[in-house]
């Protein structure tokens, strides 16, 4: 059994350092100056396993924004992800979700 208010290995996503603790089943930052003590808990509660991509048709001509899944932070896979290229090559516009099996669904 893990006692309440136990230290958790890792770093606060807001740069507070190794200030993480388990409290009531949630991982919280205990730094008094942390702007969001529940930040890591909220990140870990995100159930989205794929990418969300928004292709804009605006003055920037083909600009896009991507929300990458958390798994891409492991081994820096995020730095080599090119998921948006397939959508650009298809000429897509609007918001799309790409699941972990590479299925594309318009949102």
C-alpha positions as CSV (number, residue, x, y, z in Angstrom):
1,X,0.0,0.0,0.0
2,X,1.3,3.5,-0.9
3,X,0.9,6.0,1.9
4,X,-0.7,9.3,1.1
5,X,1.5,12.3,0.3
6,X,4.3,10.0,-1.0
7,X,7.1,11.4,-3.2
8,X,6.8,10.5,-6.9
9,X,9.9,10.3,-9.1
10,X,9.8,12.8,-11.9
11,X,9.5,16.5,-12.7
12,X,6.7,19.0,-12.6
13,X,5.8,20.0,-16.2
14,X,5.8,23.6,-15.1
15,X,9.6,23.6,-14.3
16,X,9.2,23.3,-10.5
17,X,11.6,20.4,-10.3
18,X,11.3,17.1,-8.4
19,X,8.3,18.3,-6.4
20,X,5.7,15.6,-7.3
21,X,3.7,13.7,-4.7
22,X,0.9,11.2,-4.7
23,X,-2.2,12.6,-2.9
24,X,-5.7,11.1,-3.1
25,X,-4.7,9.0,-6.1
26,X,-3.5,12.0,-8.1
27,X,0.1,13.2,-8.8
28,X,0.4,16.8,-7.7
29,X,3.2,19.4,-7.5
30,X,3.8,20.6,-4.0
31,X,5.8,23.7,-5.0
32,X,4.1,26.6,-3.4
33,X,4.8,28.8,-6.5
34,X,3.6,26.2,-9.1
35,X,1.0,27.8,-11.4
36,X,-1.0,24.5,-11.7
37,X,-0.4,21.9,-9.0
38,X,-2.7,19.5,-10.9
39,X,-0.9,20.0,-14.3
40,X,0.7,16.5,-14.5
41,X,-2.5,14.8,-13.3
42,X,-4.5,16.5,-16.0
43,X,-1.9,15.5,-18.7
44,X,-2.0,11.9,-17.6
45,X,-5.8,11.9,-17.6
46,X,-5.8,12.7,-21.3
47,X,-7.1,9.6,-23.0
48,X,-6.3,10.6,-26.6
49,X,-3.9,8.1,-28.1
50,X,-3.6,9.7,-31.6
51,X,-2.9,13.0,-33.3
52,X,-5.3,15.9,-33.7
53,X,-4.4,18.0,-36.7
54,X,-5.9,21.3,-37.9
55,X,-5.2,22.3,-41.5
56,X,-5.9,26.0,-41.9
57,X,-6.8,27.5,-45.2
58,X,-5.6,31.0,-44.5
59,X,-3.1,33.7,-45.4
60,X,-0.2,31.4,-44.4
61,X,-1.2,29.0,-47.3
62,X,-1.4,25.6,-45.9
63,X,-0.4,26.1,-42.3
64,X,-1.4,23.6,-39.7
65,X,-1.2,22.8,-36.0
66,X,-0.7,19.4,-34.4
67,X,-1.5,18.0,-31.0
68,X,0.8,15.0,-30.6
69,X,0.0,12.0,-28.4
70,X,2.0,11.6,-25.1
71,X,3.7,8.4,-26.3
72,X,5.8,10.5,-28.8
73,X,7.6,12.1,-25.9
74,X,9.3,8.7,-25.3
75,X,12.7,8.5,-27.0
76,X,12.1,11.9,-28.7
77,X,9.8,10.4,-31.3
78,X,8.0,13.8,-31.3
79,X,11.0,15.4,-33.0
80,X,10.8,13.1,-36.0
81,X,7.0,12.9,-36.4
82,X,5.8,14.0,-39.8
83,X,2.1,13.0,-39.5
84,X,1.0,16.3,-41.1
85,X,2.8,15.6,-44.4
86,X,0.3,12.9,-45.3
87,X,-2.6,15.3,-44.7
88,X,-0.9,18.1,-46.7
89,X,-0.3,15.6,-49.6
90,X,-4.0,14.7,-49.5
91,X,-5.0,18.4,-49.6
92,X,-7.0,18.1,-46.4
93,X,-8.6,21.1,-44.7
94,X,-10.2,21.4,-41.3
95,X,-9.6,19.3,-38.2
96,X,-8.7,15.6,-38.4
97,X,-8.0,12.9,-35.8
98,X,-5.5,10.2,-36.7
99,X,-5.6,7.2,-34.3
100,X,-2.7,4.9,-33.3
101,X,-3.5,2.7,-36.3
102,X,-3.2,5.5,-38.8
103,X,-7.0,5.8,-39.4
104,X,-8.0,9.4,-40.4
105,X,-11.3,10.8,-39.3
106,X,-12.6,14.3,-39.9
107,X,-13.7,16.0,-36.7
